[in-house]
Amino acid sequence: MSSPDPEKLERLIHQTLRALPDRPAPSALEANVVAALGRRAGLPWWRRSYAHWPRIPRFAFLLLAAAAAVALIAISHSPVTAMAFSRVALSFPWIAFLQSLGASLMDTVRIVLGAIPAAWIYSVIVLLAGCYALLIGLGAAVYRTYFHRRSALRSLSQ
């Protein structure tokens, strides 16, 4: 007993599925989609996604976000902040504990990373970059192979 030809079987399945009638969409689907699109279109610009904002508000938001980041960094290193933190830590001792725990962890990480030779760190970075490049290349090859096969099958069925 011989096995069936996979190409013939694939063509037969493809023809059978193409012969099936299209299923009609539910009657309320179109009305619901149109209503949802209308509601979205009616939203003011600040309620839409960032990509739909006008240019000037987008630029202003970026400037404000950058200014806030700079301000937070400056505030976190000021003596006034340290004094305010020490006052808060008197009322909430667990905050001081978390701060000392975080500082200890950061010191440990700094010591461990300082003990690793720089060549090793660069080698690991290059290795990870190579792995990502390999992953992208393999993904592209698989996609191209699959897409080419689908287009070839599509041309056979027509």
Rosetta constraint file for C-alpha pairs under 8 A:
AtomPair CA 4 CA 8 HARMONIC 7.66 0.50
AtomPair CA 4 CA 9 HARMONIC 7.01 0.50
AtomPair CA 5 CA 9 HARMONIC 6.24 0.50
AtomPair CA 6 CA 10 HARMONIC 5.95 0.50
AtomPair CA 7 CA 11 HARMONIC 6.18 0.50
AtomPair CA 8 CA 12 HARMONIC 6.08 0.50
AtomPair CA 9 CA 13 HARMONIC 6.18 0.50
AtomPair CA 10 CA 14 HARMONIC 6.04 0.50
AtomPair CA 11 CA 15 HARMONIC 6.05 0.50
AtomPair CA 11 CA 153 HARMONIC 7.91 0.50
AtomPair CA 11 CA 157 HARMONIC 6.93 0.50
AtomPair CA 12 CA 16 HARMONIC 6.08 0.50
AtomPair CA 13 CA 17 HARMONIC 6.11 0.50
AtomPair CA 14 CA 18 HARMONIC 6.13 0.50
AtomPair CA 14 CA 157 HARMONIC 7.59 0.50
AtomPair CA 15 CA 19 HARMONIC 6.16 0.50
AtomPair CA 15 CA 157 HARMONIC 7.27 0.50
AtomPair CA 16 CA 20 HARMONIC 6.75 0.50
AtomPair CA 25 CA 29 HARMONIC 6.78 0.50
AtomPair CA 26 CA 30 HARMONIC 7.93 0.50
AtomPair CA 27 CA 31 HARMONIC 7.81 0.50
AtomPair CA 28 CA 32 HARMONIC 6.10 0.50
AtomPair CA 29 CA 33 HARMONIC 6.16 0.50
AtomPair CA 30 CA 34 HARMONIC 6.14 0.50
AtomPair CA 31 CA 35 HARMONIC 6.05 0.50
AtomPair CA 32 CA 36 HARMONIC 6.12 0.50
AtomPair CA 33 CA 37 HARMONIC 6.17 0.50
AtomPair CA 34 CA 38 HARMONIC 6.12 0.50
AtomPair CA 35 CA 39 HARMONIC 6.22 0.50
AtomPair CA 36 CA 40 HARMONIC 6.25 0.50
AtomPair CA 37 CA 41 HARMONIC 6.11 0.50
AtomPair CA 38 CA 42 HARMONIC 6.19 0.50
AtomPair CA 39 CA 43 HARMONIC 6.65 0.50
AtomPair CA 40 CA 48 HARMONIC 7.83 0.50
AtomPair CA 43 CA 47 HARMONIC 6.10 0.50
AtomPair CA 43 CA 48 HARMONIC 6.63 0.50
AtomPair CA 44 CA 48 HARMONIC 6.82 0.50
AtomPair CA 45 CA 52 HARMONIC 6.84 0.50
AtomPair CA 45 CA 53 HARMONIC 5.60 0.50
AtomPair CA 45 CA 54 HARMONIC 7.59 0.50
AtomPair CA 46 CA 50 HARMONIC 7.95 0.50
AtomPair CA 46 CA 53 HARMONIC 6.73 0.50
AtomPair CA 48 CA 52 HARMONIC 6.29 0.50
AtomPair CA 48 CA 53 HARMONIC 7.18 0.50
AtomPair CA 49 CA 53 HARMONIC 7.05 0.50
AtomPair CA 50 CA 58 HARMONIC 7.32 0.50
AtomPair CA 53 CA 57 HARMONIC 6.70 0.50
AtomPair CA 53 CA 58 HARMONIC 6.20 0.50
AtomPair CA 54 CA 58 HARMONIC 6.37 0.50
AtomPair CA 55 CA 59 HARMONIC 6.13 0.50
AtomPair CA 56 CA 60 HARMONIC 6.08 0.50
AtomPair CA 57 CA 61 HARMONIC 5.97 0.50
AtomPair CA 58 CA 62 HARMONIC 6.30 0.50
AtomPair CA 59 CA 63 HARMONIC 6.25 0.50
AtomPair CA 60 CA 64 HARMONIC 6.11 0.50
AtomPair CA 61 CA 65 HARMONIC 6.03 0.50
AtomPair CA 62 CA 66 HARMONIC 6.11 0.50
AtomPair CA 63 CA 67 HARMONIC 6.07 0.50
AtomPair CA 64 CA 68 HARMONIC 6.01 0.50
AtomPair CA 65 CA 69 HARMONIC 6.21 0.50
AtomPair CA 66 CA 70 HARMONIC 6.22 0.50
AtomPair CA 67 CA 71 HARMONIC 6.03 0.50
AtomPair CA 68 CA 72 HARMONIC 6.08 0.50
AtomPair CA 69 CA 73 HARMONIC 6.26 0.50
AtomPair CA 70 CA 74 HARMONIC 6.14 0.50
AtomPair CA 71 CA 75 HARMONIC 5.95 0.50
AtomPair CA 72 CA 76 HARMONIC 6.01 0.50
AtomPair CA 73 CA 77 HARMONIC 6.67 0.50
AtomPair CA 74 CA 78 HARMONIC 6.51 0.50
AtomPair CA 75 CA 81 HARMONIC 6.36 0.50
AtomPair CA 76 CA 81 HARMONIC 6.29 0.50
AtomPair CA 76 CA 82 HARMONIC 7.82 0.50
AtomPair CA 77 CA 81 HARMONIC 7.21 0.50
AtomPair CA 77 CA 82 HARMONIC 7.72 0.50
AtomPair CA 78 CA 82 HARMONIC 6.63 0.50
AtomPair CA 79 CA 83 HARMONIC 6.20 0.50
AtomPair CA 80 CA 84 HARMONIC 6.19 0.50
AtomPair CA 81 CA 85 HARMONIC 5.95 0.50
AtomPair CA 82 CA 86 HARMONIC 6.18 0.50
AtomPair CA 83 CA 87 HARMONIC 6.43 0.50
AtomPair CA 84 CA 88 HARMONIC 6.32 0.50
AtomPair CA 85 CA 89 HARMONIC 5.98 0.50
AtomPair CA 86 CA 90 HARMONIC 6.36 0.50
AtomPair CA 86 CA 96 HARMONIC 7.94 0.50
AtomPair CA 87 CA 91 HARMONIC 7.02 0.50
AtomPair CA 88 CA 92 HARMONIC 6.20 0.50
AtomPair CA 89 CA 93 HARMONIC 5.24 0.50
AtomPair CA 89 CA 94 HARMONIC 7.52 0.50
AtomPair CA 89 CA 95 HARMONIC 5.79 0.50
AtomPair CA 89 CA 96 HARMONIC 5.28 0.50
AtomPair CA 92 CA 96 HARMONIC 7.37 0.50
AtomPair CA 93 CA 97 HARMONIC 6.40 0.50
AtomPair CA 94 CA 98 HARMONIC 6.15 0.50
AtomPair CA 95 CA 99 HARMONIC 6.14 0.50
AtomPair CA 96 CA 100 HARMONIC 6.14 0.50
AtomPair CA 97 CA 101 HARMONIC 6.04 0.50
AtomPair CA 98 CA 102 HARMONIC 6.05 0.50
AtomPair CA 99 CA 103 HARMONIC 6.15 0.50
AtomPair CA 100 CA 104 HARMONIC 6.07 0.50
AtomPair CA 101 CA 105 HARMONIC 6.20 0.50
AtomPair CA 102 CA 106 HARMONIC 6.16 0.50
AtomPair CA 103 CA 107 HARMONIC 6.16 0.50
AtomPair CA 104 CA 108 HARMONIC 6.16 0.50
AtomPair CA 105 CA 109 HARMONIC 6.19 0.50
AtomPair CA 106 CA 110 HARMONIC 6.08 0.50
AtomPair CA 107 CA 111 HARMONIC 6.14 0.50
AtomPair CA 108 CA 112 HARMONIC 6.13 0.50
AtomPair CA 109 CA 113 HARMONIC 5.98 0.50
AtomPair CA 110 CA 114 HARMONIC 5.94 0.50
AtomPair CA 111 CA 115 HARMONIC 6.30 0.50
AtomPair CA 112 CA 116 HARMONIC 6.69 0.50
AtomPair CA 116 CA 120 HARMONIC 6.91 0.50
AtomPair CA 116 CA 121 HARMONIC 7.25 0.50
AtomPair CA 117 CA 121 HARMONIC 6.80 0.50
AtomPair CA 118 CA 122 HARMONIC 6.20 0.50
AtomPair CA 119 CA 123 HARMONIC 5.99 0.50
AtomPair CA 120 CA 124 HARMONIC 6.16 0.50
AtomPair CA 121 CA 125 HARMONIC 6.26 0.50
AtomPair CA 122 CA 126 HARMONIC 6.14 0.50
AtomPair CA 123 CA 127 HARMONIC 6.00 0.50
AtomPair CA 124 CA 128 HARMONIC 6.06 0.50
AtomPair CA 125 CA 129 HARMONIC 6.15 0.50
AtomPair CA 126 CA 130 HARMONIC 6.07 0.50
AtomPair CA 127 CA 131 HARMONIC 6.17 0.50
AtomPair CA 128 CA 132 HARMONIC 6.23 0.50
AtomPair CA 129 CA 133 HARMONIC 6.16 0.50
AtomPair CA 130 CA 134 HARMONIC 6.06 0.50
AtomPair CA 131 CA 135 HARMONIC 6.06 0.50
AtomPair CA 132 CA 136 HARMONIC 6.13 0.50
AtomPair CA 133 CA 137 HARMONIC 6.04 0.50
AtomPair CA 134 CA 138 HARMONIC 5.99 0.50
AtomPair CA 135 CA 139 HARMONIC 6.00 0.50
AtomPair CA 136 CA 140 HARMONIC 6.09 0.50
AtomPair CA 137 CA 141 HARMONIC 6.14 0.50
AtomPair CA 138 CA 142 HARMONIC 6.07 0.50
AtomPair CA 139 CA 143 HARMONIC 6.01 0.50
AtomPair CA 140 CA 144 HARMONIC 5.95 0.50
AtomPair CA 141 CA 145 HARMONIC 6.05 0.50
AtomPair CA 142 CA 146 HARMONIC 6.03 0.50
AtomPair CA 143 CA 147 HARMONIC 5.86 0.50
AtomPair CA 144 CA 148 HARMONIC 5.85 0.50
AtomPair CA 145 CA 149 HARMONIC 6.10 0.50
AtomPair CA 146 CA 150 HARMONIC 6.16 0.50
AtomPair CA 147 CA 151 HARMONIC 6.13 0.50
AtomPair CA 148 CA 152 HARMONIC 6.10 0.50
AtomPair CA 149 CA 153 HARMONIC 6.16 0.50
AtomPair CA 150 CA 154 HARMONIC 6.04 0.50
AtomPair CA 151 CA 155 HARMONIC 6.21 0.50
AtomPair CA 152 CA 156 HARMONIC 6.32 0.50
AtomPair CA 153 CA 157 HARMONIC 6.31 0.50
AtomPair CA 154 CA 158 HARMONIC 6.47 0.50
